[in-house]
Amino acid sequence: MKGFLVISALGVIAMLAEVFKFKKILLPIVVLGILAAYALNFMEWEHSYSISYFQNMIAFDKVALAFSGVILITAFFWFILANSDYENQPHMVDHYALVLFAITGALMMTAFTNMTTLFMGIEIMSIPLYVLAASKKNKINSNEAGFKYLIMGSFASAFLLFGIALIYGATGTFDLNEIRAYIASNPGNMPSFFYAGVIMMLIAMCFKVSAAPFHFWAPDVYHGSPTIITALMSTVVKTAAFAAFMRLFMIGFNGVNETWTGILVVVIALSLVVSNITAAVQTNVKRVLAYSSISHAAFMLMVILANVRTNLSVNAILYYSLAYSIGSITAFGVLNAVTKYGNENFEEFNGLGKRSPLLALCMTIAMLSLAGIPITAGFFAKYFVFTAMMTTTYKWLLILAVLTSAVGVYYYFKVIIAMYFKPAANEEPVHIDMGSKMVVVLTALITIIIGVVPSLIAEMFTV
């Protein structure tokens, strides 16, 4: 809770930086503030702190603190990475404030206990992102990305609100634990519009995590947005959305899982097939990473489908979120440096192994992790998903996941082949500032460390 309050305060401080003329020291304030929020989260692990006024709306239990930690550490790396893009921009303060408020919404999504708080968290996170996606006002792709994100996000919010209204009409409460208790006390005796509400909320959350067939906005929005904003969407937003998805369906609607599991199976299968096949024919690296995010969403949805009522489910999603977020920060950091003054196609990576060996090595680690190759974090992320799925009757999804992952290896290795086996049109080294280089190297090292010692994260919760 204290970490959440710190991030909220940082957003307000960022808004005042221009007025009180401390814009030049805003980045150190934000970075130190995020570290302070992370430390406060860590301190609350055994002794959680809550404000009684909010107790029935938001509660930072251990699961919420763990996912908040992933969001905060990702945000820490993101701000250092973003400094090279924003330090000389006149609207730097506005961008930082918007991002901090988006992170505040993301933290709310990890800890909601009331569907009102869920909706507030989603909107507080999403509205700044609509603006940030369109922040390159002189580029038509960015304007288009912001517009599409706004329209599709609003569409998803309408589904969410309608679903919440129907569930409230059936149960008389917005509280997640009370809804769960009501379902348990009325087994098989819920009105039909309650089930319609659950399905509408499922559709809304599938939009938010960009799972097929509700994914059509993602490739265009990822492609059109500034690369650094795309990095934020694929990490912080994804982690928050899955933390909320897990809390909503594994806790709140677990008693009616026969209503939504069949739909979720179809969504997962479509996501695996559509994303990987479409990614394999792309020529733009950013669009490849967009379709890749849909594939990774399918893997995390598989854990929610498995719904193993032990530490396994939570640990699997937490580990996958961290592995995917850290790998994506590395990938987008290198992509931002390589494509800053050129196009975003594969040929921009030609010869990077000779031009900038360190960046090429870090990008290789990121691609191997996203592909799920040992000894990276991505391998164990998928291993834990498969372990959870082995307890279900949907083992055919495992076969589909393995086959589509093989297609994924193809398009990830296209980047590696370009870096090491194709001649560069330009022999000049890629320029990257020291802060961004440190982030890229450190996140690549973390990918290896948690891949070699997965128990650091994978055994965070006991049975």
Buried (B, 14 or more C-beta within 10 A) or exposed (E): BBBBBBBBBBBEBBBEBBEEEEBEEBBEBBBEBBBBBBBBBEBBEEEBEBEEEBEBBBBBBBBBBBBBBBBBBBBBBBBBBBBBBBBEEEEBBBBBBBBBBBBBBBBBBBBBBBBBBBBBBBBBBBBBBBBBBBBBEEBEBBBBBBBBBBEBBEBBBEBBBBBBBBBBEBBEBBBBBBBBBBBEEBEEEBEEEBBBBBBBBBBBBBBBBBBBEBBEBBBBBBBBBBBBBBBBBBBBBBBBBBBBBBBBBBBBBBBBBEBBBEBBBEBBBBBBBBBBEBBBEBEBBBBBBBBBBBBBBBBBBBBBBBBBEEBBBBBBBBBBBBBBBBBBBBBBBBBBBBBBEEEBBBBBBBBBBBBBEBBBBBBBBBBBBBBBBEBBBBBBBBBBBBBBBEBBEBEEBBEBBEEBBEBBBEBBBBBBEBBBEBEBEEEEEBEBBEBBBBBBBBBBBBBBBBBEEBEEBBEBBEE
